[in-house]
Amino acid sequence: MSAHVRRRHALLGVVALLLAVLASGLGTSSARGDIPPPADGWELQWGDDFTGPDRTPPSGEKWITDLGHSYPGGPANWGTGEIQRYTDSPDNLSLDGNGNLRITPLRDGAGNWTSGRIETRRSDFKAPEDGTLRIESRLRMPDVAGEQALGYWSAFWALGSPYRGDYWNWPGIGEFDVMENVNGMNRVWGVLHCGVAPGGPCDENNGLGASRPCPGTSCQAAFHTYRFEWDRGVSPNELRWYVDDQLYHRLTQDQFDATTWQNMTGHAGYFILLNVAMGGGFPDGVAGHATPTAATEPGHSMLVDYVGVWTRGGDGGQDPGDPGEPTPSTLYLRDGGGLGEAAPPSGTATLASADGRNHDGTPHAARTFTARGVTGDYTGGTTAFDLFVDAGTTVGNGQQVRISYDRTGDGSWERSETYHYFATDPVPGFEHYTAERGLHSATGALGDMVNGTVRVEVWNAIGTGPSTLGTGDRSVLHLPFG
């Protein structure tokens, strides 16, 4: 954000003008330092200002560094056609010693490209019920244009958490492109990906997007602030994109069918990514031919001053206990994705069909329920639950649940429990899916919780039709904490 100095007294007019010029120059060409303090009503939930020595990696506690040409078992070339190989070399990815993250695409003598890509360890960034999520970064795109920029694809974006470990459920789980830029153009794109591909409600593989030039100085010549907001405090809910506080793209919930909206908003949340790709569908499509070319010039860096995540308003049962106070050991799966006290009237949530595929042990389009600020001493017991599930007249459906514990709320899931799926009968009416089905798999260990997070994911592991999950005052989770 640019600094603004207002003249309040005529006597100080010249001084104020000089200060404004100096502040503007510093704001557009260098790192700020700290993450900006939150505006009124906003609370900082997570952030990184990339402070550290030159050529050191970004924080391993906050970020995962992606490597190679794909996720293990995922689509080749990261699903986009990009040609570079991601590395953890400080030549491609490091802090710059001036308060920035530096991502630099390079080409070797054989014509092979390398670059850098990171993603947050946390994958639960989500708007609170009746509140707003804000994801923001101040960054400078690679300072290159024209033929020398062909193939550069800078991005600051977020993917739905169910993508991790599946890698084939895009675009249904949702993608928020907060900032994209290709081929050195003085232009920022904000895009939503959702639904099915090709086509579908988000016109895949294009997505629903808008673009505009960067305000004032070009995107390549200065730092600009890029922001995305997911607002659950208005009806219909809104998704909004900004550059330097200027709104340029808005989408509303009523533009989508209920299933599409639920699939991209009903899970645990999103993780954030930063990368500079080379080539791929977007820069190729804009250029009208394959990129990069022989004229493309390597070595131009994207600089990232900070990334911050804020929320405003709402609670939606997300924080069942005050920080530091013991959390009730019995929590109900509530409408809107929260875990908390029973919330009549009884409600329901739809579990998407498994589409005839086997998702045993791996969440697929899961409905997610989360409690934050969970505090309690571990009793030495085990997790218990009683989920109300119904497949109607569908034959061969099986619902499955995974319950995860982040003991300190830092995004590291110290314990994850996946239970054997429950095969519902083809007779309408709720059945009880309980922990007596037994563990399918488990990782880590239970322990005391201090302002931690509990997450429940429910999905259809098998079958060809949707199922129904009871919510409100029906499905219940019993925690082994006192």
C-alpha positions as CSV (number, residue, x, y, z in Angstrom):
1,M,0.0,0.0,0.0
2,S,1.2,3.4,-0.7
3,A,1.7,5.8,2.2
4,H,-0.4,8.9,2.3
5,V,0.4,12.2,3.9
6,R,-2.3,14.7,4.3
7,R,-1.6,18.4,4.6
8,R,-3.4,19.7,7.7
9,H,-1.7,23.1,7.9
10,A,-0.8,25.4,5.1
11,L,2.5,26.3,6.9
12,L,3.7,22.7,6.5
13,G,2.5,22.2,3.0
14,V,5.9,21.9,1.3
15,V,7.2,19.6,4.0
16,A,4.2,17.4,3.8
17,L,4.5,17.1,0.0
18,L,8.2,16.1,0.3
19,L,7.3,13.5,2.9
20,A,4.6,12.1,0.6
21,V,7.0,11.7,-2.2
22,L,9.6,10.0,-0.1
23,A,7.1,7.7,1.5
24,S,5.7,6.8,-1.9
25,G,9.1,6.0,-3.2
26,L,9.9,3.7,-0.3
27,G,6.6,2.1,-0.5
28,T,6.9,1.0,-4.1
29,S,10.5,0.0,-4.3
30,S,11.5,-1.7,-1.1
31,A,10.2,-4.0,1.7
32,R,8.1,-2.4,4.4
33,G,9.5,-4.6,7.2
34,D,6.7,-5.7,9.4
35,I,3.2,-6.9,8.3
36,P,0.9,-3.8,8.4
37,P,-1.2,-3.5,11.5
38,P,-4.7,-4.7,11.0
39,A,-7.4,-2.2,10.1
40,D,-10.3,-1.6,12.4
41,G,-12.2,-4.8,13.0
42,W,-9.7,-7.1,11.5
43,E,-7.6,-9.7,13.4
44,L,-4.3,-11.1,12.1
45,Q,-4.5,-14.9,12.0
46,W,-1.2,-15.7,10.3
47,G,1.6,-14.0,8.4
48,D,5.2,-13.9,7.3
49,D,7.3,-10.8,6.6
50,F,10.2,-12.8,5.2
51,T,12.8,-11.3,7.5
52,G,16.2,-13.1,7.4
53,P,19.7,-13.2,5.9
54,D,20.2,-13.2,2.2
55,R,20.0,-16.6,0.5
56,T,18.4,-18.4,3.4
57,P,15.2,-20.4,2.8
58,P,11.8,-19.2,3.9
59,S,10.6,-20.5,7.3
60,G,10.1,-24.3,7.3
61,E,7.7,-23.9,10.1
62,K,5.3,-21.9,7.9
63,W,6.1,-23.1,4.4
64,I,6.4,-26.2,2.3
65,T,8.8,-26.0,-0.6
66,D,7.5,-27.8,-3.7
67,L,10.0,-29.7,-5.8
68,G,10.1,-31.2,-9.3
69,H,7.5,-31.2,-12.1
70,S,4.5,-32.4,-10.1
71,Y,3.1,-33.6,-6.8
72,P,3.7,-37.3,-6.1
73,G,1.0,-39.0,-8.2
74,G,-0.4,-35.7,-9.3
75,P,-0.8,-34.3,-12.8
76,A,2.3,-33.8,-14.8
77,N,3.7,-30.3,-15.2
78,W,1.6,-29.3,-12.1
79,G,-1.5,-29.7,-14.2
80,T,-0.9,-26.4,-16.2
81,G,1.6,-27.3,-18.8
82,E,4.3,-25.2,-17.2
83,I,7.8,-26.5,-18.1
84,Q,10.1,-25.4,-15.3
85,R,11.4,-27.7,-12.5
86,Y,10.9,-26.3,-9.0
87,T,14.0,-26.5,-6.7
88,D,15.0,-25.5,-3.2
89,S,18.2,-23.9,-4.5
90,P,18.8,-20.4,-3.1
91,D,19.4,-19.4,-6.7
92,N,15.7,-20.0,-7.3
93,L,14.1,-19.5,-3.9
94,S,15.4,-17.6,-0.9
95,L,15.1,-14.5,1.3
96,D,16.9,-11.5,-0.1
97,G,18.2,-10.1,3.2
98,N,16.1,-6.9,2.7
99,G,12.8,-8.3,4.1
100,N,11.6,-10.0,0.9
101,L,11.1,-13.5,-0.4
102,R,12.8,-13.8,-3.8
103,I,11.7,-16.3,-6.5
104,T,13.9,-16.3,-9.6
105,P,13.4,-18.4,-12.8
106,L,16.7,-19.5,-14.3
107,R,17.7,-21.3,-17.5
108,D,20.8,-23.5,-17.8
109,G,23.0,-24.0,-20.9
110,A,20.8,-26.9,-22.1
111,G,17.7,-24.7,-22.1
112,N,16.2,-26.2,-19.0
113,W,14.3,-23.9,-16.7
114,T,14.1,-23.9,-12.9
115,S,12.2,-21.8,-10.5
116,G,10.6,-21.7,-7.0
117,R,7.2,-22.5,-5.4
118,I,6.1,-22.6,-1.8
119,E,2.8,-23.3,0.0
120,T,1.7,-22.7,3.5
121,R,1.7,-25.6,5.9
122,R,-1.6,-24.4,7.2
123,S,-4.5,-25.4,5.0
124,D,-7.4,-24.1,7.1
125,F,-7.7,-20.4,6.0
126,K,-11.5,-19.9,5.9
127,A,-14.0,-17.2,6.5
128,P,-15.6,-17.6,9.9
129,E,-19.4,-18.1,9.8
130,D,-21.0,-14.6,9.4
131,G,-17.5,-13.1,9.0
132,T,-14.8,-12.3,6.4
133,L,-11.5,-13.8,5.4
134,R,-8.8,-11.5,3.9
135,I,-5.7,-12.9,2.2
136,E,-3.1,-10.2,1.2
137,S,0.4,-9.8,-0.1
138,R,2.5,-6.9,-1.1
139,L,4.8,-7.9,-3.9
140,R,6.7,-6.8,-7.0
141,M,6.4,-8.9,-10.2
142,P,9.5,-9.7,-12.2
143,D,10.8,-6.5,-13.8
144,V,10.9,-7.7,-17.4
145,A,8.6,-7.0,-20.4
146,G,8.2,-7.6,-24.1
147,E,9.8,-10.6,-25.8
148,Q,12.2,-11.0,-22.9
149,A,9.2,-11.7,-20.6
150,L,7.4,-14.4,-22.7
151,G,6.5,-17.3,-20.5
152,Y,6.9,-15.6,-17.1
153,W,3.8,-16.6,-15.0
154,S,3.8,-15.1,-11.5
155,A,1.1,-16.1,-9.0
156,F,-0.2,-15.6,-5.5
157,W,-3.1,-17.9,-4.9
158,A,-4.9,-20.4,-2.7
159,L,-6.1,-24.0,-3.2
160,G,-8.8,-25.9,-1.3
161,S,-7.4,-28.1,1.4
162,P,-8.8,-31.4,0.0
163,Y,-6.4,-31.1,-2.9
164,R,-3.6,-32.2,-0.7
165,G,-3.2,-36.0,-0.9
166,D,-5.7,-36.3,-3.8
167,Y,-4.4,-34.0,-6.5
168,W,-7.2,-35.0,-9.0
169,N,-10.1,-33.2,-7.4
170,W,-9.5,-29.8,-9.1
171,P,-11.3,-27.6,-9.7
172,G,-14.2,-28.7,-7.5
173,I,-12.3,-28.0,-4.3
174,G,-11.9,-24.3,-5.4
175,E,-9.0,-22.1,-6.3
176,F,-8.7,-18.4,-5.5
177,D,-6.1,-16.7,-7.8
178,V,-5.4,-13.5,-5.8
179,M,-2.8,-12.3,-8.3
180,E,-1.7,-13.7,-11.6
181,N,0.5,-12.0,-14.2
182,V,1.9,-13.4,-17.5
183,N,4.4,-12.3,-20.1
184,G,5.5,-9.2,-18.3
185,M,2.2,-7.3,-19.0
186,N,1.2,-4.4,-16.8
187,R,-1.9,-6.2,-15.7
188,V,-3.2,-8.2,-12.7
189,W,-5.7,-11.0,-13.1
190,G,-8.0,-12.2,-10.3
191,V,-9.7,-15.6,-11.0
192,L,-11.9,-18.2,-9.4
193,H,-11.7,-21.8,-10.4
194,C,-14.5,-24.2,-9.4
195,G,-17.0,-26.9,-10.4
196,V,-15.9,-29.3,-13.2
197,A,-13.5,-29.2,-16.1
198,P,-13.8,-28.5,-18.9
199,G,-16.8,-26.1,-18.9
200,G,-19.0,-26.1,-15.8
201,P,-20.0,-23.1,-13.7
202,C,-16.6,-21.5,-13.7
203,D,-16.0,-21.9,-17.5
204,E,-13.0,-24.2,-17.0
205,N,-10.2,-24.2,-17.8
206,N,-10.5,-20.4,-18.1
207,G,-12.1,-19.7,-14.7
208,L,-14.2,-16.7,-13.8
209,G,-11.8,-13.7,-13.8
210,A,-11.2,-10.1,-14.4
211,S,-8.1,-8.0,-15.0
212,R,-6.8,-4.5,-14.9
213,P,-3.5,-2.5,-15.1
214,C,-1.8,-1.9,-11.8
215,P,-2.7,1.6,-10.4
216,G,0.0,4.2,-11.0
217,T,3.4,2.6,-11.5
218,S,3.4,-0.6,-13.5
219,C,3.1,-4.0,-11.9
220,Q,6.7,-4.8,-12.8
221,A,8.3,-1.5,-11.7
222,A,6.9,-1.3,-8.1
223,F,5.4,-3.1,-5.2
224,H,1.7,-3.3,-5.2
225,T,-0.8,-4.8,-2.7
226,Y,-3.0,-7.7,-3.8
227,R,-6.0,-8.8,-1.7
228,F,-8.8,-11.3,-1.8
229,E,-11.8,-11.3,0.5
230,W,-14.3,-14.1,1.2
231,D,-17.3,-12.5,2.9
232,R,-19.8,-14.7,4.7
233,G,-21.3,-11.7,6.5
234,V,-23.4,-10.6,3.6
235,S,-26.2,-12.3,1.8
236,P,-25.5,-13.7,-0.8
237,N,-21.9,-14.4,0.3
238,E,-19.3,-12.5,-1.8
239,L,-15.8,-13.1,-3.2
240,R,-13.8,-9.9,-3.9
241,W,-10.5,-9.1,-5.5
242,Y,-8.5,-5.8,-4.9
243,V,-5.3,-4.2,-6.1
244,D,-4.0,-1.3,-3.9
245,D,-7.4,-1.2,-2.2
246,Q,-9.2,-0.8,-5.5
247,L,-12.0,-3.4,-6.1
248,Y,-11.9,-4.8,-9.6
249,H,-13.6,-8.2,-9.4
250,R,-16.6,-9.5,-7.5
251,L,-18.5,-12.8,-7.5
252,T,-21.6,-13.7,-5.4
253,Q,-22.9,-17.0,-4.1
254,D,-26.1,-16.8,-6.1
255,Q,-24.2,-17.1,-9.3
256,F,-23.5,-20.8,-8.5
257,D,-25.5,-23.9,-7.8
258,A,-25.6,-25.1,-4.3
259,T,-23.3,-28.1,-4.8
260,T,-20.6,-26.1,-6.6
261,W,-20.6,-23.5,-3.8
262,Q,-20.6,-26.1,-1.1
263,N,-17.7,-28.1,-2.6
264,M,-15.5,-25.1,-2.7
265,T,-16.5,-23.5,0.7
266,G,-17.6,-26.4,2.9
267,H,-14.2,-28.0,3.5
268,A,-11.6,-27.1,6.1
269,G,-10.3,-24.1,4.2
270,Y,-7.4,-23.1,1.9
271,F,-3.7,-23.1,1.7
272,I,-1.7,-20.3,0.1
273,L,0.9,-20.6,-2.7
274,L,3.5,-18.3,-4.2
275,N,5.4,-19.2,-7.4
276,V,6.8,-18.1,-10.7
277,A,6.1,-20.7,-13.4
278,M,7.6,-20.7,-16.9
279,G,5.3,-21.4,-19.8
280,G,2.0,-23.2,-19.6
281,G,-1.6,-22.7,-20.7
282,F,-2.1,-19.1,-19.4
283,P,1.0,-17.4,-20.9
284,D,0.8,-19.5,-24.0
285,G,-2.9,-18.6,-24.5
286,V,-2.2,-14.9,-24.1
287,A,0.8,-14.9,-26.4
288,G,-0.9,-17.1,-29.0
289,H,2.0,-19.5,-29.2
290,A,4.2,-21.6,-27.0
291,T,6.3,-19.9,-24.3
292,P,9.0,-19.4,-23.2
293,T,11.0,-18.7,-26.4
294,A,14.7,-18.2,-27.2
295,A,14.2,-14.5,-26.5
296,T,12.9,-15.0,-23.0
297,E,15.4,-13.7,-20.5
298,P,16.1,-15.6,-17.3
299,G,17.0,-14.2,-13.9
300,H,14.2,-11.7,-13.2
301,S,12.8,-12.2,-9.7
302,M,9.4,-11.8,-8.1
303,L,9.9,-10.1,-4.7
304,V,7.3,-10.7,-1.9
305,D,7.3,-8.2,1.0
306,Y,4.8,-10.1,3.2
307,V,1.8,-12.4,3.2
308,G,-0.9,-11.9,5.8
309,V,-4.3,-13.5,6.6
310,W,-6.9,-11.7,8.6
311,T,-10.5,-12.3,9.7
312,R,-13.2,-10.0,10.7
313,G,-16.5,-10.6,12.5
314,G,-18.4,-13.9,13.1
315,D,-17.6,-17.0,15.1
316,G,-19.9,-19.7,13.8
317,G,-19.1,-21.9,16.7
318,Q,-15.5,-22.0,15.5
319,D,-14.1,-21.1,19.0
320,P,-16.1,-23.1,21.5
321,G,-14.1,-21.9,24.4
322,D,-12.3,-18.7,25.4
323,P,-8.5,-18.9,24.9
324,G,-6.9,-20.7,27.8
325,E,-10.3,-21.9,29.1
326,P,-11.1,-25.7,29.0
327,T,-13.2,-26.6,25.9
328,P,-16.3,-28.7,26.3
329,S,-15.5,-32.3,25.5
330,T,-18.7,-32.8,23.6
331,L,-19.0,-30.9,20.3
332,Y,-21.7,-31.1,17.6
333,L,-21.3,-30.8,13.9
334,R,-23.0,-27.5,13.1
335,D,-24.4,-26.0,10.0
336,G,-21.8,-23.7,8.4
337,G,-18.8,-25.9,9.2
338,G,-18.4,-25.3,12.9
339,L,-18.0,-27.6,15.9
340,G,-19.6,-26.4,19.1
341,E,-22.6,-26.8,21.4
342,A,-25.8,-28.4,20.0
343,A,-27.5,-25.9,17.7
344,P,-31.1,-26.7,17.1
345,P,-33.0,-27.0,14.9
346,S,-31.7,-30.2,13.3
347,G,-30.1,-29.7,10.0
348,T,-28.5,-31.7,7.2
349,A,-25.4,-31.5,5.0
350,T,-25.0,-33.3,1.7
351,L,-22.0,-35.6,1.1
352,A,-21.0,-35.6,-2.6
353,S,-21.1,-38.9,-4.5
354,A,-17.9,-41.0,-4.7
355,D,-18.8,-41.4,-8.4
356,G,-18.1,-45.1,-8.4
357,R,-14.5,-44.6,-7.4
358,N,-12.8,-45.9,-4.3
359,H,-11.9,-43.1,-1.8
360,D,-11.4,-45.4,1.1
361,G,-8.9,-43.7,3.4
362,T,-8.6,-40.5,1.3
363,P,-11.1,-37.6,1.7
364,H,-13.0,-36.8,-1.4
365,A,-15.1,-33.6,-1.6
366,A,-15.4,-33.9,2.2
367,R,-17.7,-31.9,4.4
368,T,-15.5,-30.3,7.0
369,F,-16.3,-29.1,10.5
370,T,-13.7,-27.2,12.6
371,A,-13.3,-26.0,16.2
372,R,-10.5,-23.5,17.0
373,G,-9.1,-22.4,20.3
374,V,-9.5,-25.8,21.8
375,T,-7.9,-26.2,25.2
376,G,-7.9,-29.3,27.5
377,D,-5.8,-31.9,29.3
378,Y,-5.6,-35.3,27.6
379,T,-7.4,-37.9,29.6
380,G,-5.6,-40.9,28.1
381,G,-8.8,-42.0,26.4
382,T,-9.9,-42.2,22.8
383,T,-12.0,-40.3,20.3
384,A,-15.7,-41.1,20.1
385,F,-18.4,-40.0,17.7
386,D,-21.9,-40.7,16.6
387,L,-22.7,-39.5,13.1
388,F,-26.2,-39.5,11.7
389,V,-25.9,-40.7,8.1
390,D,-28.4,-41.7,5.4
391,A,-27.9,-42.8,1.8
392,G,-31.6,-42.9,1.0
393,T,-32.3,-45.6,-1.5
394,T,-28.8,-45.6,-3.0
395,V,-27.2,-49.1,-2.9
396,G,-23.5,-49.5,-2.0
397,N,-22.7,-46.1,-0.4
398,G,-20.2,-46.0,2.5
399,Q,-19.5,-42.9,4.5
400,Q,-16.1,-42.3,6.1
401,V,-14.7,-39.8,8.7
402,R,-11.2,-38.5,9.5
403,I,-10.7,-36.6,12.8
404,S,-7.5,-34.5,13.2
405,Y,-5.9,-32.7,16.1
406,D,-3.6,-29.6,15.9
407,R,-2.6,-29.4,19.5
408,T,-1.3,-25.8,19.4
409,G,-3.2,-24.3,16.5
410,D,0.0,-23.8,14.4
411,G,-1.1,-25.7,11.4
412,S,0.8,-28.9,12.3
413,W,-1.6,-31.9,12.7
414,E,0.0,-33.9,15.5
415,R,-2.7,-36.6,15.4
416,S,-5.0,-37.8,12.6
417,E,-7.5,-40.7,12.8
418,T,-9.3,-42.2,9.8
419,Y,-12.0,-44.7,10.7
420,H,-13.3,-47.6,8.6
421,Y,-16.2,-46.5,6.4
422,F,-19.8,-47.3,7.3
423,A,-21.9,-49.0,4.7
424,T,-25.4,-47.6,4.8
425,D,-28.4,-49.6,3.8
426,P,-30.7,-48.5,0.9
427,V,-33.6,-47.7,3.1
428,P,-34.4,-44.0,3.8
429,G,-33.7,-43.0,7.4
430,F,-30.7,-42.0,9.5
431,E,-28.3,-44.7,10.8
432,H,-25.6,-44.3,13.4
433,Y,-21.9,-44.3,12.3
434,T,-19.8,-44.6,15.4
435,A,-16.2,-45.1,16.4
436,E,-17.0,-48.8,17.0
437,R,-16.3,-49.2,13.3
438,G,-12.6,-49.0,14.3
439,L,-9.6,-47.3,13.0
440,H,-8.6,-47.6,9.3
441,S,-5.3,-45.7,10.0
442,A,-3.8,-43.2,12.4
443,T,-0.8,-41.0,12.6
444,G,0.9,-39.2,15.5
445,A,-0.2,-39.1,19.1
446,L,-2.8,-37.4,21.2
447,G,-1.8,-35.0,23.9
448,D,-2.8,-31.8,25.8
449,M,-4.4,-29.1,23.7
450,V,-3.6,-25.4,24.2
451,N,-5.6,-23.1,21.8
452,G,-5.5,-26.0,19.3
453,T,-7.7,-27.0,16.4
454,V,-10.0,-30.0,15.9
455,R,-11.1,-30.9,12.4
456,V,-13.7,-33.4,11.3
457,E,-13.9,-34.5,7.6
458,V,-16.8,-36.6,6.3
459,W,-17.1,-38.0,2.8
460,N,-18.5,-40.9,0.7
461,A,-15.7,-43.4,0.4
462,I,-17.6,-45.6,-2.0
463,G,-20.8,-45.6,-3.9
464,T,-22.6,-43.9,-6.8
465,G,-24.9,-41.4,-5.1
466,P,-24.9,-38.6,-2.5
467,S,-25.6,-39.2,1.2
468,T,-26.9,-37.0,4.0
469,L,-25.2,-36.1,7.2
470,G,-27.3,-34.9,10.2
471,T,-26.1,-31.6,11.7
472,G,-27.2,-29.1,14.4
473,D,-28.1,-31.3,17.3
474,R,-27.6,-34.7,15.7
475,S,-24.0,-35.7,14.8
476,V,-21.7,-35.4,17.9
477,L,-18.0,-35.7,18.6
478,H,-16.6,-36.7,22.1
479,L,-13.0,-35.5,22.7
480,P,-10.6,-37.3,25.1
481,F,-9.9,-34.1,27.0
482,G,-10.8,-32.9,30.4
